[in-house]
Amino acid sequence: MIKHIVFFKLADNAEGKTKAENAIFIKNELENLKNLISQIRMIEVGINSFEAPAGNFDIALYSEFDSMTDIDTYQAHPEHQRVAAYIGKVRTDRACVDYEF
């Protein structure tokens, strides 16, 4: 099994929404992918809800897959591409770790 963990920093305002509005929109869109992409074994999105130092990230995506091939399939899926394109318009930074467990 592979854990796929991604962090995003969001712009204060982007695509006509505040950071908080974009965070909620992204959470809903990402978590809905479980209903659309069978390779996702588990997905959870957390929004940083505490006052944090400027260097902290705004969103954490935690997901599990059977293999790196399944992650590749997930990332190439049109619905993931749609959500990723939106995130690309509103994020200022991204970090990712994939590891076996």
C-alpha positions as CSV (number, residue, x, y, z in Angstrom):
1,M,0.0,0.0,0.0
2,I,1.1,3.6,-0.7
3,K,0.3,6.6,1.3
4,H,0.1,9.8,-0.8
5,I,0.2,13.0,1.3
6,V,0.0,16.5,-0.2
7,F,0.1,19.9,1.4
8,F,-1.1,23.1,-0.3
9,K,-0.7,26.8,0.6
10,L,-3.5,28.9,-0.9
11,A,-3.6,32.5,-2.1
12,D,-5.6,34.9,0.2
13,N,-8.0,35.5,-2.8
14,A,-8.1,33.6,-6.1
15,E,-10.8,32.7,-8.7
16,G,-13.2,35.1,-7.0
17,K,-13.1,33.3,-3.6
18,T,-11.4,33.9,-0.3
19,K,-8.7,31.4,1.0
20,A,-11.4,29.9,3.3
21,E,-13.9,29.5,0.5
22,N,-11.3,27.9,-1.7
23,A,-10.2,25.5,1.0
24,I,-13.7,24.2,1.5
25,F,-14.3,23.9,-2.2
26,I,-11.1,22.0,-2.7
27,K,-11.8,19.7,0.3
28,N,-15.2,18.8,-1.2
29,E,-13.9,18.3,-4.7
30,L,-11.0,16.1,-3.6
31,E,-13.0,14.0,-1.2
32,N,-15.7,13.4,-3.9
33,L,-13.0,11.8,-6.1
34,K,-13.4,8.7,-4.0
35,N,-16.8,8.3,-5.7
36,L,-15.3,8.7,-9.2
37,I,-11.9,7.0,-9.1
38,S,-11.9,3.3,-8.0
39,Q,-8.1,3.3,-7.4
40,I,-8.5,5.5,-4.3
41,R,-8.7,3.3,-1.2
42,M,-9.0,6.1,1.2
43,I,-9.0,9.9,1.0
44,E,-9.2,12.6,3.7
45,V,-8.7,16.3,3.4
46,G,-8.0,18.6,6.4
47,I,-8.1,22.3,6.5
48,N,-5.7,24.0,8.9
49,S,-8.2,25.5,11.3
50,F,-5.8,27.0,13.8
51,E,-3.9,30.3,13.7
52,A,-0.6,29.2,12.4
53,P,2.8,30.7,11.5
54,A,3.1,32.1,8.0
55,G,5.1,29.0,6.8
56,N,2.4,26.5,7.6
57,F,0.2,25.0,4.9
58,D,-3.5,25.5,4.5
59,I,-4.7,22.1,3.3
60,A,-3.5,18.5,3.9
61,L,-4.6,15.7,1.5
62,Y,-4.1,12.2,2.9
63,S,-4.9,9.2,0.6
64,E,-4.1,5.6,0.2
65,F,-3.6,3.5,-2.9
66,D,-2.6,-0.1,-3.6
67,S,0.4,0.8,-5.8
68,M,2.2,3.6,-7.5
69,T,0.5,2.5,-10.7
70,D,-2.8,3.2,-9.1
71,I,-1.5,6.7,-8.1
72,D,-0.5,7.3,-11.7
73,T,-4.0,6.2,-12.9
74,Y,-5.6,8.5,-10.3
75,Q,-3.4,11.5,-11.3
76,A,-4.2,11.0,-15.0
77,H,-8.0,10.6,-14.4
78,P,-9.9,13.4,-16.0
79,E,-11.8,14.3,-12.8
80,H,-8.5,14.5,-10.9
81,Q,-7.1,16.6,-13.7
82,R,-10.1,19.0,-13.4
83,V,-9.6,19.4,-9.7
84,A,-5.8,19.7,-10.0
85,A,-6.2,22.5,-12.6
86,Y,-8.4,24.5,-10.2
87,I,-6.0,23.9,-7.3
88,G,-3.1,25.1,-9.6
89,K,-5.0,28.4,-10.0
90,V,-5.4,29.1,-6.3
91,R,-2.3,27.6,-4.6
92,T,0.9,29.3,-3.9
93,D,2.9,26.2,-2.8
94,R,2.7,22.4,-2.8
95,A,4.6,19.6,-1.0
96,C,4.1,15.9,-1.5
97,V,5.3,12.6,0.0
98,D,4.5,9.1,-1.2
99,Y,5.7,6.1,0.8
100,E,4.9,2.4,1.2
101,F,3.4,1.0,4.4
